[in-house]
Amino acid sequence: MPLILDIEPPPGALVRVISDLHLGHERCELRDWSRLEALLAGVHTLVVAGDLAEGRVCAWRERGQALRDELRERCRSRGVQLVELAGNHDPETEPMLARLWGGRVTIMHGHCLFKVVAPWSWEYLHHKAACRALIARFPDCEHDLRSRLKLARAMSRLTPPVMRREGIRNPLLRGLLHCFWPPQRPLSIILCWLLCGRLAERFARRFFPQTQVLIFGHFHRGLCRRYGQRLICNTGAWFRHARPYYVDLRDGAFVRYRRVPKS
């Protein structure tokens, strides 16, 4: 399967985009299938823009992969075309970016916005030298889209997940450690939340300037805003302390941006 998918949905077909389900993860907020199944009604194509389920070696991988297979079957049984794009938590998924309607709409996970994938992550904060060495192997990543996507995949595979909370039973302490340690982590998260829309618009301007709508995930915070003539949408996350959103598209045009209803 190619790194970049070119998709031409049938006339009138509804395309729905979500991301960051993180199936199997202890912080995943999808408690049953009813909430997700409601999103399949009337949909021709469901695009999951990365981090569908944990694909790295960790405590949640086996359950996450089983739930991913179940989602595939549920889509198949309802006649919904499922398009899975790679995120930094499922780097083994083949396609990393989808262009729809000749590139008028572009969908990606968003981890390629940063050369280091996630500047706030424990993986980056504890392996900065290795990350810099890897970036040096992709000298064309500043101007070549395929090189940038390949770097994002390689960076996502570079180090195993750093589970700094293992063995801590107190949920409050685990949560505090997750959010606030090391101190650079919360500062980086807040800065990335504030800048992600502008970063995405600049990325589109550099690598696919013909795109009118850019949809991505990765940041776990919803966004739907125009920057100049380009609409930038982030689909949030099905994750504790985050909110999932969906984007609907039809015939190459933006239809709606909504929060996923609670079950």
C-alpha positions in Angstrom: 0.0 0.0 0.0 1.4 3.5 -0.8 2.5 6.0 1.7 0.0 8.5 0.3 -3.6 7.5 -0.6 -5.5 9.3 -3.3 -9.2 8.7 -2.8 -12.1 9.8 -5.0 -15.4 9.0 -3.2 -18.5 8.5 -5.3 -20.7 11.5 -5.9 -22.9 12.3 -2.9 -21.0 9.9 -0.6 -20.6 11.0 3.0 -17.0 10.8 4.3 -16.6 11.1 8.1 -13.2 11.7 9.8 -12.2 10.8 13.4 -8.9 10.1 15.0 -7.1 9.1 18.2 -9.3 6.3 19.5 -6.3 4.7 21.2 -8.3 1.4 21.5 -7.1 -0.8 24.4 -5.3 2.0 26.2 -6.1 2.4 29.9 -7.1 6.1 29.2 -9.3 5.3 26.2 -12.8 6.7 26.8 -14.7 4.4 24.4 -16.5 2.2 26.9 -18.8 0.4 24.5 -19.4 0.3 20.8 -22.7 2.2 20.8 -21.1 5.6 20.7 -18.9 4.7 17.8 -21.6 2.7 15.9 -23.8 5.8 15.9 -21.1 7.5 13.7 -21.4 4.8 11.0 -25.0 5.5 10.1 -25.3 6.9 6.6 -21.5 7.0 6.1 -19.8 5.7 3.0 -16.2 6.1 4.2 -14.9 6.4 7.7 -11.3 7.8 7.9 -9.4 7.2 11.1 -6.6 9.8 11.1 -4.1 7.8 13.1 -3.7 6.3 16.6 -6.6 3.9 16.1 -5.1 1.3 18.4 -1.8 0.9 20.2 0.6 -0.8 17.7 3.8 -0.5 19.7 5.1 -3.0 22.1 3.4 -2.2 25.4 0.9 -3.4 28.0 -2.1 -2.4 25.8 -1.1 -3.7 22.4 -2.8 -7.1 22.5 -6.2 -5.7 23.6 -5.9 -2.7 21.2 -5.3 -4.9 18.2 -8.2 -7.1 19.1 -10.5 -4.1 19.3 -9.1 -2.7 16.1 -10.1 -6.0 14.3 -13.5 -5.7 15.8 -14.0 -2.2 14.5 -12.9 -3.4 11.0 -15.5 -6.1 11.2 -18.3 -3.7 12.3 -17.5 -1.4 9.4 -17.4 -4.3 7.0 -20.8 -5.6 8.1 -22.4 -2.2 7.7 -20.9 -1.6 4.3 -18.7 1.3 5.5 -15.3 1.7 3.9 -12.7 2.0 6.6 -9.5 4.0 5.8 -6.8 3.7 8.5 -3.9 6.2 8.5 -0.8 5.8 10.5 -0.2 7.8 13.7 2.8 7.7 16.1 1.1 5.0 18.2 0.4 2.8 15.2 3.4 3.4 12.9 3.0 -0.1 11.2 -0.2 1.1 9.5 0.9 1.7 5.9 -0.7 4.9 4.5 0.2 8.0 6.4 -1.7 10.7 4.4 -4.9 10.7 2.4 -5.7 13.1 -0.4 -9.4 13.3 -1.4 -11.0 14.8 -4.4 -7.8 15.5 -6.2 -6.2 17.0 -3.1 -8.8 19.5 -2.2 -9.0 17.8 1.2 -6.0 16.3 3.0 -6.1 14.1 6.0 -3.2 13.0 8.2 -2.4 12.2 11.8 -0.3 15.3 12.4 2.8 13.9 14.0 4.8 14.9 10.9 4.3 18.5 11.8 7.2 18.1 14.1 10.5 16.4 13.1 10.6 14.8 16.6 6.9 13.7 16.3 5.8 14.7 19.8 8.0 17.3 21.6 6.2 16.7 24.8 6.6 12.9 24.9 8.7 11.0 27.4 10.2 9.2 24.4 11.6 12.4 23.0 12.6 14.0 26.3 14.6 10.9 27.2 16.2 10.3 23.8 17.0 13.7 22.4 20.4 12.7 21.0 19.0 9.7 19.2 16.2 11.8 17.7 18.7 14.4 16.4 20.8 11.7 14.8 17.7 10.2 13.1 16.7 13.6 11.7 20.1 14.0 10.2 19.4 10.9 8.1 16.5 12.8 6.3 18.1 15.9 4.9 15.2 16.4 2.4 12.5 16.5 5.1 12.2 20.3 5.0 10.9 20.4 1.4 10.0 16.8 0.4 6.7 15.5 1.7 7.5 11.8 1.3 10.8 12.3 3.2 8.9 14.1 6.0 6.4 11.3 6.3 9.1 8.6 6.3 10.9 10.6 9.1 7.7 10.6 11.1 7.4 6.9 10.8 11.0 6.2 11.6 10.8 8.6 14.6 7.7 6.8 15.9 9.6 3.5 15.7 12.8 4.8 17.2 12.2 4.1 20.9 9.9 1.9 22.9 7.1 3.6 24.9 8.4 5.1 28.2 6.0 3.9 30.9 7.1 6.1 33.8 3.9 5.3 35.8 4.3 1.5 36.0 4.1 0.2 39.6 2.3 3.4 40.9 -1.1 2.3 42.2 -2.5 5.6 43.3 -4.5 6.9 40.4 -4.1 10.6 41.4 -0.3 10.2 41.6 -0.3 8.4 38.3 -2.2 11.2 36.7 0.0 13.9 38.1 3.1 12.1 37.0 1.6 11.6 33.5 0.8 15.3 33.1 3.5 17.2 35.0 6.7 15.3 34.9 9.3 16.2 33.7 8.5 19.9 34.0 9.2 20.5 30.3 6.3 18.3 29.4 3.3 20.4 30.5 5.0 23.5 29.1 5.5 21.8 25.7 1.9 20.5 25.6 0.4 23.9 26.2 2.6 25.6 23.6 1.7 22.9 21.0 -2.0 23.3 21.7 -1.7 27.1 21.2 0.3 26.8 18.0 -1.0 23.6 16.3 -3.5 25.3 14.0 -0.9 27.7 12.6 1.7 25.0 12.4 -0.7 22.9 10.4 -1.5 25.7 8.0 2.1 26.4 7.4 2.7 22.7 6.8 0.0 22.7 4.2 1.3 25.8 2.5 4.7 24.2 2.2 3.8 20.6 1.2 0.3 20.7 -0.4 -0.8 24.3 -1.1 -3.7 23.2 -3.2 -5.5 21.8 -0.2 -8.6 23.8 1.0 -9.4 21.6 4.0 -6.7 20.0 6.3 -7.9 17.5 8.9 -5.5 16.0 11.5 -5.4 14.6 15.1 -2.4 13.9 17.4 -2.9 16.9 19.7 -6.0 15.6 21.5 -7.6 19.1 21.4 -10.4 20.0 19.0 -10.0 22.8 16.5 -12.0 24.1 13.5 -10.7 27.4 12.3 -9.9 29.2 9.0 -6.4 30.5 8.4 -6.7 32.6 5.3 -8.5 30.6 2.7 -7.7 27.2 4.3 -9.9 25.4 6.9 -7.9 23.6 9.6 -9.7 20.9 11.7 -8.4 18.8 14.6 -10.6 15.9 15.6 -9.6 15.7 19.3 -9.3 12.3 21.0 -11.3 9.5 22.6 -9.1 9.9 25.6 -9.5 10.9 29.3 -9.5 14.7 29.7 -10.0 15.1 25.9 -13.1 15.3 23.6 -13.6 13.5 20.3 -14.9 15.4 17.3 -15.8 14.3 13.7 -15.6 16.1 10.4 -18.1 15.4 7.6 -17.3 15.9 3.9 -19.2 15.4 0.7 -18.3 16.0 -2.9 -15.1 17.7 -1.9 -16.7 20.2 0.4 -16.7 20.6 4.2 -20.2 19.8 5.6 -19.9 19.9 9.4 -17.6 19.7 12.5 -19.2 18.3 15.6 -18.4 16.9 18.9 -19.1 13.1 19.1 -22.3 12.8 21.3 -22.0 10.9 24.5 -23.7 7.6 24.7 
